[in-house]
């Protein structure tokens, strides 16, 4: 079960998502990120319209608000890399320059950069959307990952008739990493976050991912959004704001999501799973969620 906002007057707003290479680039359950976005829109009376984009297919940049490219093995990356740069790169660059949102995860993140030097397939050219380069290492970087991400959280709707706490200046984001590549930021690149526990981009400089405008590249998966609901909402806010004015997302009661986030944070710090079961609306230590994330809204139980 999950709890959400009961909407009596659904809006006609939607997010148009282009899912790049869903057959080839879909490991580590990253398709779950799209499922989370769909649910969080549905609970607010909005919809997610997903269009898969496969090999040899072109993209119309006017048709989408959000682009998603997940992770894949080196062989899958080699298969799509040429198609990505030859048939889709120009449209993607145009869309991102206009302000469209993008999420590139793991292997997708590597191909969002300038190049990826692999062990078996040589150098794969990337989109060059993010100022990064990647080279394959000798060992995989595996484990739970905790980062502190600097993001702008303005625009979220505050709870009515409550005293809301200020939005945090940064987010602690949790996930899982499993990558052979070592990614290095160029001079114009901004890291998505600072590593607090785990390996990150290269296990050297304590950076994780990269962010430019409304485009995020990251090694965090598992998938990413179920345990980081505020990040999911931030991406939705970017996507909705691409076409609509004065967008505000009413907060959802994210008790289960916050509990999963707290459990993952503990595991990343200690390597042990948290004992016990968290209650909706509360973190695992029993303290309430911040007031700006727990508004006074009616609840409706939805069976999964």
DADASUL-V785399 format. One record per residue. N is the residue number from 1. RES is the residue in one small letter. NEAR is the number of other C-alpha atoms within 8 Angstrom. Layout:
BEGIN
n,res,near
N,RES,NEAR
N,RES,NEAR
END
This chain:
BEGIN
n,res,near
1,x,6
2,x,8
3,x,11
4,x,12
5,x,13
6,x,10
7,x,8
8,x,4
9,x,5
10,x,8
11,x,6
12,x,7
13,x,7
14,x,9
15,x,13
16,x,12
17,x,13
18,x,12
19,x,12
20,x,12
21,x,12
22,x,12
23,x,6
24,x,9
25,x,16
26,x,12
27,x,9
28,x,8
29,x,9
30,x,14
31,x,10
32,x,10
33,x,11
34,x,8
35,x,8
36,x,11
37,x,13
38,x,10
39,x,8
40,x,9
41,x,11
42,x,10
43,x,11
44,x,12
45,x,11
46,x,12
47,x,11
48,x,12
49,x,8
50,x,8
51,x,8
52,x,9
53,x,12
54,x,9
55,x,7
56,x,6
57,x,8
58,x,7
59,x,9
60,x,7
61,x,9
62,x,5
63,x,6
64,x,12
65,x,13
66,x,13
67,x,13
68,x,11
69,x,14
70,x,17
71,x,14
72,x,14
73,x,8
74,x,9
75,x,8
76,x,10
77,x,13
78,x,10
79,x,8
80,x,11
81,x,12
82,x,10
83,x,11
84,x,11
85,x,12
86,x,7
87,x,11
88,x,12
89,x,10
90,x,8
91,x,10
92,x,10
93,x,9
94,x,9
95,x,11
96,x,13
97,x,7
98,x,6
99,x,9
100,x,16
101,x,14
102,x,11
103,x,11
104,x,15
105,x,14
106,x,15
107,x,14
108,x,14
109,x,16
110,x,15
111,x,16
112,x,13
113,x,16
114,x,14
115,x,14
116,x,16
117,x,11
118,x,12
119,x,6
120,x,4
121,x,10
122,x,7
123,x,8
124,x,13
125,x,11
126,x,14
127,x,12
128,x,11
129,x,8
130,x,13
131,x,12
132,x,15
133,x,13
134,x,13
135,x,10
136,x,11
137,x,8
138,x,5
139,x,5
140,x,9
141,x,10
142,x,9
143,x,9
144,x,13
145,x,16
146,x,14
147,x,13
148,x,12
149,x,11
150,x,9
151,x,7
152,x,6
153,x,9
154,x,5
155,x,8
156,x,9
157,x,8
158,x,9
159,x,15
160,x,6
161,x,4
162,x,7
163,x,6
164,x,9
165,x,7
166,x,5
167,x,7
168,x,6
169,x,8
170,x,9
171,x,9
172,x,8
173,x,9
174,x,16
175,x,14
176,x,13
177,x,14
178,x,9
179,x,9
180,x,10
181,x,13
182,x,11
183,x,11
184,x,9
185,x,12
186,x,8
187,x,5
188,x,6
189,x,12
190,x,8
191,x,11
192,x,14
193,x,12
194,x,11
195,x,14
196,x,9
197,x,10
198,x,11
199,x,12
200,x,13
201,x,14
202,x,12
203,x,10
204,x,6
205,x,6
206,x,12
207,x,12
208,x,14
209,x,14
210,x,15
211,x,13
212,x,9
213,x,6
214,x,12
215,x,12
216,x,12
217,x,16
218,x,12
219,x,15
220,x,13
221,x,13
222,x,10
223,x,14
224,x,12
225,x,12
226,x,11
227,x,12
228,x,13
229,x,11
230,x,6
231,x,8
232,x,11
233,x,11
234,x,9
235,x,10
236,x,10
237,x,12
238,x,11
239,x,13
240,x,13
241,x,10
242,x,10
243,x,7
244,x,7
245,x,5
246,x,5
247,x,9
248,x,8
249,x,10
250,x,9
251,x,13
252,x,10
253,x,11
254,x,13
255,x,12
256,x,11
257,x,11
258,x,15
259,x,14
260,x,10
261,x,11
262,x,10
263,x,11
264,x,13
265,x,10
266,x,12
267,x,12
268,x,15
269,x,7
270,x,6
271,x,7
272,x,7
273,x,8
274,x,7
275,x,4
276,x,4
277,x,5
278,x,10
279,x,10
280,x,8
281,x,12
282,x,14
283,x,14
284,x,11
285,x,5
286,x,7
287,x,7
288,x,8
289,x,11
290,x,8
291,x,12
292,x,12
293,x,11
294,x,13
295,x,13
296,x,6
297,x,6
298,x,6
299,x,8
300,x,8
301,x,8
302,x,8
303,x,5
304,x,4
END
